[in-house]
Amino acid sequence: MTRVYVSAVMPISLAQAWSVLRDFNGLPNYHPFFARSEIEGGKPADQVGCVRHFHDHDGNFIREELLTLSDREHRCCYRILEAPALPVQDYVAEMRLKPITTSGQCFGEWWAEFEVAEADREDVVQRVSDTFRLAFECAAESLAKA
């Protein structure tokens, strides 16, 4: 089992960070890797069990199912259902936010566990790490621009 873990201190409040990152359908609004996204079946993006179907700028797609979403704990968990361009199996990820009480900033952590062939491991770990890192960076930047 491979595990990727990324953490960040964001120069925004917990409430600001959560307002962007809790949107299970919002990746294309702030993340440079993704072009478009939709929730299948017209379900709400905060409904556990909903499936997002999103595409990168090269036309590759990923389908992910929302497993948990907690406004109280500021965390979400999801799993990949289908990702033809990402050679992983049994991929489950979780993102969690916490306040930094001394500064008013936000601490974010995002991790994923999955199976991947050794030949693909380095590339996949880098791609997943970059995805998480840029999500934190770009969520904060999108709020600064607003």
C-alpha positions as CSV (number, residue, x, y, z in Angstrom):
1,M,0.0,0.0,0.0
2,T,1.4,3.4,-1.0
3,R,0.6,6.5,1.1
4,V,0.9,10.1,0.0
5,Y,0.7,12.9,2.6
6,V,0.7,16.6,2.1
7,S,0.3,19.3,4.7
8,A,0.2,23.1,4.4
9,V,-0.3,26.3,6.4
10,M,-2.6,28.5,4.4
11,P,-2.7,32.3,5.0
12,I,-6.5,32.2,5.3
13,S,-8.9,31.3,8.0
14,L,-10.4,27.9,8.5
15,A,-13.8,29.2,7.5
16,Q,-12.4,30.7,4.3
17,A,-10.4,27.5,3.4
18,W,-13.4,25.3,4.1
19,S,-15.7,27.5,2.0
20,V,-13.6,26.6,-1.1
21,L,-12.3,23.1,-0.3
22,R,-15.6,21.5,0.9
23,D,-17.1,21.9,-2.6
24,F,-16.7,18.4,-4.0
25,N,-17.5,19.8,-7.5
26,G,-15.4,22.9,-7.2
27,L,-11.9,21.7,-8.3
28,P,-12.0,23.5,-11.7
29,N,-12.8,26.8,-9.9
30,Y,-9.4,27.0,-8.4
31,H,-7.1,24.1,-9.3
32,P,-5.0,24.5,-12.5
33,F,-5.0,20.8,-13.3
34,F,-8.7,20.5,-13.9
35,A,-10.9,21.9,-16.7
36,R,-14.4,20.9,-15.8
37,S,-16.5,18.8,-13.3
38,E,-20.0,17.7,-12.8
39,I,-21.9,15.7,-10.2
40,E,-23.5,12.7,-11.8
41,G,-27.3,12.3,-11.6
42,G,-27.8,15.9,-10.5
43,K,-27.2,15.2,-6.9
44,P,-25.9,17.9,-4.5
45,A,-22.1,18.2,-4.3
46,D,-22.3,17.8,-0.5
47,Q,-24.4,14.6,-0.5
48,V,-22.5,11.5,0.7
49,G,-22.5,9.0,-2.1
50,C,-22.5,11.6,-4.9
51,V,-20.0,11.0,-7.8
52,R,-18.0,13.7,-9.4
53,H,-16.8,13.2,-12.9
54,F,-14.1,15.7,-13.7
55,H,-11.6,16.2,-16.6
56,D,-8.1,17.6,-16.8
57,H,-7.0,19.9,-19.7
58,D,-5.8,16.9,-21.7
59,G,-9.3,15.3,-21.7
60,N,-8.5,12.6,-19.1
61,F,-11.2,12.0,-16.6
62,I,-11.6,10.7,-13.0
63,R,-14.7,9.6,-11.3
64,E,-14.7,9.8,-7.5
65,E,-17.3,9.0,-4.9
66,L,-17.8,11.2,-1.8
67,L,-17.6,8.9,1.3
68,T,-17.8,11.5,4.1
69,L,-18.2,15.2,4.4
70,S,-18.2,16.8,7.9
71,D,-18.7,20.5,8.4
72,R,-18.1,20.0,12.1
73,E,-14.7,18.3,11.6
74,H,-13.8,20.1,8.4
75,R,-13.0,16.9,6.6
76,C,-14.0,15.0,3.5
77,C,-13.1,11.5,2.3
78,Y,-13.6,10.1,-1.1
79,R,-12.5,7.2,-3.3
80,I,-11.6,6.8,-7.0
81,L,-14.1,4.8,-8.9
82,E,-12.5,5.2,-12.3
83,A,-9.3,6.9,-13.5
84,P,-8.0,5.4,-16.8
85,A,-4.9,7.7,-16.8
86,L,-4.0,7.2,-13.2
87,P,-2.8,3.6,-12.7
88,V,-4.0,3.1,-9.1
89,Q,-6.3,0.6,-7.3
90,D,-8.2,0.9,-4.1
91,Y,-7.5,4.7,-3.9
92,V,-9.0,6.4,-0.9
93,A,-8.2,10.0,0.1
94,E,-9.0,12.3,3.0
95,M,-8.6,16.0,3.4
96,R,-8.8,17.7,6.8
97,L,-8.6,21.3,7.9
98,K,-7.8,22.7,11.4
99,P,-7.5,26.2,12.7
100,I,-4.1,27.6,13.8
101,T,-5.4,29.5,16.8
102,T,-2.3,31.7,17.4
103,S,-2.3,33.2,13.9
104,G,-5.9,32.8,12.6
105,Q,-4.5,30.8,9.7
106,C,-5.5,27.3,8.6
107,F,-3.6,24.0,8.7
108,G,-4.6,21.6,6.0
109,E,-3.6,17.9,5.5
110,W,-4.5,15.7,2.7
111,W,-3.5,12.1,2.2
112,A,-4.3,9.1,0.0
113,E,-3.6,5.4,0.2
114,F,-3.7,3.2,-2.9
115,E,-2.1,0.3,-4.7
116,V,0.2,1.1,-7.6
117,A,2.6,-1.0,-9.6
118,E,6.2,-0.3,-8.7
119,A,7.0,0.9,-12.2
120,D,4.4,3.6,-11.9
121,R,4.9,4.4,-8.2
122,E,7.2,7.4,-8.5
123,D,5.2,9.2,-11.2
124,V,1.8,8.6,-9.4
125,V,3.2,9.7,-6.0
126,Q,4.4,12.9,-7.6
127,R,1.1,13.6,-9.4
128,V,-1.0,13.0,-6.3
129,S,1.4,15.1,-4.2
130,D,1.2,17.9,-6.7
131,T,-2.5,17.7,-6.9
132,F,-2.9,18.1,-3.1
133,R,-0.2,20.8,-2.7
134,L,-1.7,22.9,-5.5
135,A,-5.2,22.5,-4.1
136,F,-4.1,24.1,-0.9
137,E,-2.0,26.8,-2.6
138,C,-4.6,27.7,-5.2
139,A,-7.6,27.7,-2.8
140,A,-5.8,30.3,-0.8
141,E,-4.8,32.3,-3.8
142,S,-8.4,32.2,-5.2
143,L,-9.7,33.8,-2.0
144,A,-7.0,36.4,-2.0
145,K,-8.0,37.5,-5.5
146,A,-11.7,37.6,-4.6
